[in-house]
Amino acid sequence: MQFTIVSLFPEFFDSALSCGLMAKGCAAGLVSVDFRNPRHFTADRHSTVDDRPYGGGPGMVMMPEPLARALRSVESPGRILMMAPKGRPFTQSFARELAQEKNVTIICGRYEGFDARLESLFPIEPVSVGDYVLNGGETAALCVMEAAARLVPGFMGHEDSGEEESFSAGLLEYPHYTRPDVFEGLEVPDVLKSGDHGRVAAWRREKSLITTLHSRPDILHEAALNSNDLEILKKERRRRIGKNLFCALVHYPVVNKEKKSVAVSLTNLDIHDIGRCSCTYGLGGYYITTPIEDQQRMLAELLNHWVTGPGTAANPDRGEALQIIRGVRLIEDAVKDISERTGQNPLLVATSARGAGNMHVGDVRTLLADRPVLLLFGTAHGLAPQVLEQCDGILRPVRYLDGYNHLSVRTAAAIIIDRILGDAL
Ligand SMILES: C[S@@+](CC[C@H](N)C(=O)[O-])C[C@H]1O[C@@H](n2cnc3c(N)ncnc32)[C@H](O)[C@@H]1O
């Protein structure tokens, strides 16, 4: 595999290419690395490669001409990658794609980056190695080159290594142990010393699944999972964060069409559907707040019917879902109840169809790891301003980029709860 690196600092790669597997791979002729320094392709006597940005602003920009000339000097450039924070995220499957190529050219930026016209002149693929900014593309290029090179047949010597590593099967790798048997009081798990290959493989698969579930649940959906894997994941997830999430359907104070603070009646569908959703996602509880006594009586009657009354026999699943519901007068009563149940005051997070919000579902997910969160859903035209003011955060609306986002509260609740807890979490 031939890499051509376009860089102002080819010497940056010296140590990386002169030790370990990269050095061996180069010596064995499996990988070769060539360089083009744009400074050698300049037209002026100062070898200028950068200039000030049109439109002003800080820093310098890499001029297009030296880079274009450097690229045109490469006889077989193959795929041309440009290291850039805005690019396609670099992943193991991307590395696997590159390992199939004979030639790959990697352009390393410096300063504020490249003149944009370069991308119109060449079939360039911008690639990012992560959501952070490096001083230059050289560090990023090394990551790309190394991850792709080690997948070239023969590079690692032991072909299995690439197959078993993190991300290869959509999962993170299991933990490794080596000698001594006991280190500072910590023992190597017995199963790894049992000599039973079947048990070792099963243990490793389980650890791999659990590590992925805890550290990178977002990649689980790409993993091929069998029914045994699903059992392991389900068992593990039961201990997870869902129990810290509570929701409340607020019937007072909410605003009406005229933006006045009012109390509104309960809706049977919302009681059932948000109850079923809360149970499906394993929430800690679902509160229905109404200060109106007649509405409280109606709720109690409805819950009795399904949870302990005649409804249970007809539809036991519905009873199981609705027993998660607690009727309370006010939001404060729900907060008090959660504090008593969990020993911690919940954070209040409002939902709204308007505004930009100041919180994202990812923030809620992070908070849930340490403490209970009560999500407030408003009926009528939404939660009253005094409720929003008392909240610790307001979630960004669902479909906040679109003009029309008038969802029923039960639909919004289902979408938001799924985004927070999703299948993989
Ligand atoms: C200081 S950075 C320029 C950052 C640029 N102004 C921006 O905000 O996107 C200089 C060069 O480092 C490289 N670079 C920095 N961070 C990177 C990343 N996360 N992934 C890939 N390349 C990166 C790029 O080649 C970039 O042109």
The ligand as an SDF file (V2000), in Angstrom:
LIG
                    3D

 27 29  0  0  0  0  0  0  0  0999 V2000
   -5.4110   24.5830   13.4000 C   0  0  0  0  0  0  0  0  0  0  0  0
   -6.1480   23.4160   12.3460 S   0  0  0  0  0  0  0  0  0  0  0  0
   -7.3110   24.4100   11.4660 C   0  0  0  0  0  0  0  0  0  0  0  0
   -8.6950   24.3040   12.0100 C   0  0  0  0  0  0  0  0  0  0  0  0
   -9.7380   25.0470   11.1850 C   0  0  0  0  0  0  0  0  0  0  0  0
   -9.5550   26.4590   11.2510 N   0  0  0  0  0  0  0  0  0  0  0  0
  -11.1250   24.6770   11.7070 C   0  0  0  0  0  0  0  0  0  0  0  0
  -11.6200   25.3500   12.6010 O   0  0  0  0  0  0  0  0  0  0  0  0
  -11.6970   23.6790   11.2160 O   0  0  0  0  0  0  0  0  0  0  0  0
   -4.9230   23.1030   11.1550 C   0  0  0  0  0  0  0  0  0  0  0  0
   -5.0570   21.7920   10.4250 C   0  0  0  0  0  0  0  0  0  0  0  0
   -4.9950   20.7230   11.3190 O   0  0  0  0  0  0  0  0  0  0  0  0
   -5.6970   19.5910   10.7910 C   0  0  0  0  0  0  0  0  0  0  0  0
   -6.6740   19.1680   11.8210 N   0  0  0  0  0  0  0  0  0  0  0  0
   -6.9230   19.7900   12.9770 C   0  0  0  0  0  0  0  0  0  0  0  0
   -7.8440   19.1170   13.6790 N   0  0  0  0  0  0  0  0  0  0  0  0
   -8.1780   18.0310   12.9650 C   0  0  0  0  0  0  0  0  0  0  0  0
   -9.0820   16.9610   13.1460 C   0  0  0  0  0  0  0  0  0  0  0  0
   -9.8430   16.8630   14.2380 N   0  0  0  0  0  0  0  0  0  0  0  0
   -9.1680   15.9960   12.1910 N   0  0  0  0  0  0  0  0  0  0  0  0
   -8.4260   16.0750   11.0540 C   0  0  0  0  0  0  0  0  0  0  0  0
   -7.5680   17.0910   10.8240 N   0  0  0  0  0  0  0  0  0  0  0  0
   -7.4330   18.0510   11.7530 C   0  0  0  0  0  0  0  0  0  0  0  0
   -6.3390   20.0570    9.5030 C   0  0  0  0  0  0  0  0  0  0  0  0
   -5.5490   19.6030    8.4430 O   0  0  0  0  0  0  0  0  0  0  0  0
   -6.3240   21.5690    9.6440 C   0  0  0  0  0  0  0  0  0  0  0  0
   -6.3120   22.2010    8.3780 O   0  0  0  0  0  0  0  0  0  0  0  0
  1  2  1  0
  2  3  1  0
  2 10  1  0
  3  4  1  0
  4  5  1  0
  5  6  1  0
  5  7  1  0
  7  8  2  0
  7  9  1  0
 10 11  1  0
 11 12  1  0
 11 26  1  0
 12 13  1  0
 13 14  1  0
 13 24  1  0
 14 15  1  0
 14 23  1  0
 15 16  2  0
 16 17  1  0
 17 18  1  0
 17 23  2  0
 18 19  1  0
 18 20  2  0
 20 21  1  0
 21 22  2  0
 22 23  1  0
 24 25  1  0
 24 26  1  0
 26 27  1  0
M  CHG  2   2   1   9  -1
M  END
$$$$
